[in-house]
Amino acid sequence: MKYPLDKHRRMWLDGPERFWILTFSTGLLAFSAPGGLDLMAVRLFVLELFCLLGLLFVCKRKTQWTSASIVYVIYLLWLVIGLTYSPAPDYGFRVILKYIYPLLIMLFASAAVRDTEVFLKAGLGARMVALISIAFSFIPFIGKLVPGVFWYAPAKAINHISICMFSLAMIAYTKGTRYKKSNIYYTILFILPCFLWVFRTSIMGTTLAFMVFFIFKYRLKSLPIIYGFILLFVVAVFAIPSVREKMFVDSSSASVSQLESGELSTDNIDSNGRFAMWEWSLDRFYHGRELIGTGTGNLQETFYALRHPFGTIRIVHCDYVQMLCDNGLIGLILFGCSFLFLIFHCFVVYQSHKYHEGIRMCAIVAGSSMAGVLLTMMTDNVINYSMATISYPCGFYGMMLGMMAKYKMKNR
């Protein structure tokens, strides 16, 4: 394959490395079939099968385990236990498949990737596909001519958080080269869709990802930068008409002065029925069974069957509410701890200058993008699009672990 950032050089890759680059680059592709076979579910199952077979029989390098991945396995086991008391085990099995994919991606990357060149090739491939998805979204008629190629717009916007962080990290990596300016443009480009589509979820996630990125980079010195991002977020909410109209019930009366005086509350926020859905779901499926919930897949089956008072809505628009309703506080704590461990591990690795630049780049991209994606899960069912969303921070984390394994082997 062509060497990343140098088209005149070639590099040799083995089978697991090539499979990894292909899989990571094409996660944003959905290949859905409107009105026909659910190819997205089939593709998810096939990819998981390939990753598992690759780990067991093809890839000869060791899988790297950390506290984050171990706790996540415990979380998956808890989901399986949730099937035993779930009234909808078939839906529970589908939910578990969606949660398994980020772990398999993480583990496969940790076994397949050992070199910065493979990480760069995978990241640049994913960015190219994301760029094509933007073209499909904004160039008239292209998306309509070939429908179902990419995931839905909310999934694409959340995917762009990881791609944006990758482009931001690449600015420093390509410093002093002709590629630096293009990475600046890419960083800006992947911010724009969430504002143009007026997706409040991804706007919040992107803002937090930027803040965490600079916390990694500058630690306490990043406080002025963080304050600046908070200020920019407030300005965007109140100054951009489309965002303000979607954010508030009565956008004409909402103002910064009301925010400063404390007059704005959740009652002023236009939740599109989310608050009512969350309250109804928690009252019916969580309260009274706080520790264990009512069983994996139960809430999803209820919404898919439309046995609720919210019309034709099929998702509850909050992964954390679904976790509480299905698997209780135990499930939520296990899930949260797993990814908090991941972010903390990435922070520790990035602060250690003994590691080479490729490892530290993966650390800052994985940690910052994971923080942003975790925030988006508060107002959307991100796990439903796990191939395009949460699997990307997990993939960057897995590549970091793989490169760390090679570094430790060389420096024994």
N, C-alpha and C positions, 0 to 999 in steps of 0.2 A: 504494500500500500504506500501511497505518497506520504512523506514525512509531514507532520503538522507544521504549518508556518514556513515550509520550504518545499515547493512543488518539484524542485530539481533533485531531491533526495528520496530514496526509497527505504522502507523498513520491512523486515520479515516479522509476521505475526503467526502465532499458532492458532489452532481451532477455537479454544475458549476465548482468546483475546478478540478474534474476529466476531464470534457470536456476541460477545459483550458489547462491542462497538455497535453492531447492528441493532441489538435489543435496546440499548440506552438511547441511540439516536432516533429510534422510531416509536418511542413510547407515546408520543402525541398523536399518532395515527390510530384511529378508531376502527375504520373499515366496517361501519355499521351498515345494515341492510334494512332500509325503511320498509316496514310492513312484512318483513320476511324473517329469516333465521337471525337470532341474536348473535351475530358474529363477534361482537365485543366480548361476550361471556366465553365463547369458544376460544377466542384468541388468548384471553387471560388464562384459561385452563391449560392451553397448549404451551404457553410461555412458562408457566409454573412447572409443568412437566419437564420441559427442556432444561430449565435451570436445575431442577432436582436431579435429573439423569446426568447432567453435566457435572454436578458436584460429586455424585456418587461414583461415576464410571469413566468420565473423560478427563476432567481437570486433575492433574497430578499434584498441583500445589495445595498446601493446607488452607483450609477455611480458618479465618481469624474471628475469634469470639471475644466479646467484651461484655461488661456489665449491662450495657444497653441492649444488646442482642439476647442475652440470657433472660433478662426480665421480660423482654418482648415474647420469648418462647413461653414463659410462664403465663403471660397474658393470653396467648393463643390457646394454651391448655385450659385456661379458665373459660374461654369462649366455647371450647368443646364440652366442658362440664355443663355450660349453659344450655347445650342442646338437650340434655337429659330431662330438663324440666320446662323446655320451651313448647308451647302449643303449635309452633310452626317450624319444625326442625328442617324442612326443606329450604325455607328462606334463611334459616340459621346457617346452613351449609354454604349458601351463596355468600352470606356476609363473611364467613370465615375465609373463603377463597380470596375475597378482596383484601382482607387483612394479612393473609399469608404472603401476598406478592411483595410488599416492601421488604419483608425479612429475607425472602429468597434472593431478591435483587442485591441486598446488602451482602449476604453471604457469598453469592456468586462473584460479585465484584472483588471481594476480599481474597478470593482464591484465584481469580483469573488475571487481575491487574497487578503488575509489579513495577511498571516503568511510567515515568511522566509522559512519555510520548503516547502511550495508550490512553491515559487519562485525557490528554489534550485532544486526541483524535475523537474520543467518545463525546467530549464536551462540545467540540466544534461541530460534530455531526448533529448533535441534539439542537444546537443553535441554528444550524442551517434548516432543519425541518421546522423549527419554530418560526423562522423567517418566512418560509413558504406558507405556513398556516396564516400568518398575518396577511400575506398577499391574497390568499383564498378569502379572507374575511373582508378585506377592504377594496379589492378590485372588483368592480361590478361584473356580475354574471359568472365569474369563475367558479365560485362556490356552488351556484345553482346548477352548473353544467355537470359537475361531479360531486353530488351530495354524499355526506356520510364518510368522507375521507378522514377528517379530523374530529377530535372530541368536541363537545359543546363549548360554546364561548366561555362559560364560567370555568371549565376545566383548563382551557387554553390560557385564560388570564392568570390562574393560579400557577400553571406551569411556567409562565413567563417570569415569576418571582425567582425561581432557581436559575433560569437562563440569564436574567438581569444580574444576579449576584456573580455568576460565572463571568460575564462580560466585565463587570466592575473589577473583579480580581485580575482579569487578563490585562487591564490597563497598566498595572504595576509590572506584570510579567513581561509585557512587550515594550517597556520603557526604553526609549532610545532607538526604537525601530519604526518602520513605516506603518506597523500594525496598531500602534497605540491610538492614533486618531480614530481609526475604524472601530476600536473597542469602546471608545467614548460614545460614538454614535450609536452603537448597538445597545449600550446601557440605557441611553435616553429612549431609543426606539421601543424597548421592551417595557418601559414604564407607561407609554402612551395608551395602549389598548384599554387598560382598566379605567382610564379617565374617559376615553372616547365611548366605551360601552357603558360608562357610569356604573361600574360594579364596585359598590362600597366595600364588599368583602375583600377583594384583591387590592383595593387602594390601601386599606388598613394593613393587610399582610405585607405589601411592598414597603410601606413606610416603616413597619417594625423590622423588616429584614435589613433595610439600610441602617437603621439605628444599631442593631446587633452587629452588623458588619463593622461599623466604626468603633463599637465597644471592643471587639476583638482586636482591631488594629491599633487603637490609641488608648484603650482602658479608661482611666479617669480623665485623661485629657480630651476624651470624646464628648464630655458633658455639654460644652457649647454647641457641638455639632448636633447632638441629640435634641437639645432645645430648639435648634434651628429646624430640624425635621418636624418636631411637634408643631412649631409655628407654621411651617409650610402646610401641614395637614389641616390645621384650623383655617388657614387662608383658603385652601382648596375647597373646604366644605362650605364656607360662607361666600366666597368670591366667584366661584364657578357656578353659573346659574343652573346648569343641568344637575350638578351634584347636590346643590342646596335644595332644589325642588324634590329630588328623590330622597333626601335625608330627612326632611321635616314634614309633618302633617300640614302645617301652614307655613310655607317657605317665605311668604311675604313679611311675616312678623318676626322670623328668626334672625338674630343678629349676634355679633360678638359681644356687645354690651350685656345682652341677656345671659350669655355664657359666663361672663366675668361676675355678674351679680348673683349667679346661681339660680336664675329664673327658669333655665332650660332643664328639663328632666326627661326621663324615658317616655313620658306621656307625649312629649313633643316630637319624638322620633317616629317616622313612618317605617314600621317594621314589616309592612306587607303581610300582616297577619302572623308573623313569626312568634311574637310574644304570646299570643293566644294559643297557637299550636303547641308551644313549649309547655305552657301552663296546663293545657288539657292532657298532654302526653304524660307529664310528670305526675299529675293527680291520678291518672288511671293506671299507670304501669310502674311507677317508682315509689310513691308514698305508701308506706306499709311494708315494702320489701326493699328498703334502702341498701342493704348490703349486697344482695345477689340479683336484684331485678326480677323480671318475669320470664327470662329465657332468651337466648340468642336468636335474633331474627323476628321476634314477636312484633316489635313496633313497625318494622318494615313491611311485614305481611299485612298489618292493619291498615297502613297507608296505601299499599298497593291494591288492596281489596276495597279501598274507599269507604271503610267502616269508621268514618270520622265526620265531623260537621264542617269540614273545610273545602267542600266542593270536590274538584278533580285533582287536587294536590296529592302527589304520590311520595314525596319525601318531606321529612320534618325540618330540613334546612338547619340542622345542628348535629354534628357527630357526637358531641359530648352529651346532649340530651338522649340520643339513641343509646349511647353506652350506659348511661344511668338507668334508662328504662329496661334495657335488655340484660345487663350484667352488673348493675348496681355500682356502689362506691368502690368495691373491690376491683372491678374491671377498669373503672376510670383511673384509679390510683396506679394500677399496674401499667396501663397505657401511658399515663403522664410521666411516671418515673422513668420508663424506658427512654423516652425522647428527651427528657431533661438530662439524663445521664449522657445521652448522645451529644447534646449541645455543650455540656460541661467538658466532656472528653475532647471535643473539637477545640474548645477554648484553651485547654491545657496544652494540647499539641501545637496549636498556633503560637503560643507564647514561648515554646521551646525552640530556640534558634539552632539547635543541633540538627534538626531535620532540614532536608533540602527544600527548595522553593515549591516543588510540585506537591509534596505532602502538606505543606502549610497552606497552599492555595486550596487544596481539597478541604482542609479543615475549616477555613473561613467561609467557603461557599456552602458546605454542608451545614455548619452551625447557624449561619445567618438565614439561609433559605428555609431550614427546618423551623426556626422561630416564626418566620412569616407564614408558612403553611399551617402550623399549629394554630395560629390566630384565625386564619380563614375557616378553620373547622368549627369556630363558634357560631358562624352564621350560614354554613353550607355543609352539605354532605360530601365532603372532599374524598372520603374513602370510596365512594361510588365510582370515582375516576382515578383510582389509585395508580393505574398504569401511567397516567399523565401528570400526577400531582405529587403525592407524598413519596413515591418511589424515586424521585429525582434527588432530594436531599439524602435519602438512604443510599442511593447509588454513589453519590459523591463520597459519603462516609465510608462505604465499602472499599472504594478505590483508595482512599486515604489509608485504611487498614492494610490493604495489600502492599502498597508502597512502603509502609512502615515495617512490614514483615521482611521485605528485602533489605531495607536499611539495617535492621537489627541483625540479620544474618551476616551481612558484610562487616559489621562492626563488633562482632563477638570477640 
